[in-house]
Amino acid sequence: MLNVINFRERAPRSGERERHPADAEADIANLASRITSLHSRARGEIDSAVLMLDLAAQHAREIEKRMRDPSARKDFDEHIATIERLLQVAREMALKP
């Protein structure tokens, strides 16, 4: 059986490149860098969203001060209080690593 090929020792095909441990390490480092970058960008987006929602809650409080109907004002206050509690949870979660 002289024409038997050991597939583990075959030469790479044209267009294929051999994978060296250094290439794999570079790929892993590149992937880790990209993940870190995406994570950082996502944290920035979350921080911006929390800030905008906080600003919206402050505006809602200003609107509440101008409401004349006590019943509507009370309902509105309850909704804003719920939003503010959820915003506090979001702030705390955003601070976690």
Stockholm file with secondary structure:
# STOCKHOLM 1.0

chainA/1-97         MLNVINFRERAPRSGERERHPADAEADIANLASRITSLHSRARGEIDSAVLMLDLAAQHAREIEKRMRDPSARKDFDEHIATIERLLQVAREMALKP
#=GR chainA/1-97 SS CTTCCCGGGCCCCTTCCCCCHHHHHHHHHHHHHHHHHHHHHHHHHHHHHHHHHHHHHHHHHHHHHHCCCHHHHHHHHHHHHHHHHHHHHHHHHHHCC
#=GC SS_cons        CTTCCCGGGCCCCTTCCCCCHHHHHHHHHHHHHHHHHHHHHHHHHHHHHHHHHHHHHHHHHHHHHHCCCHHHHHHHHHHHHHHHHHHHHHHHHHHCC
//
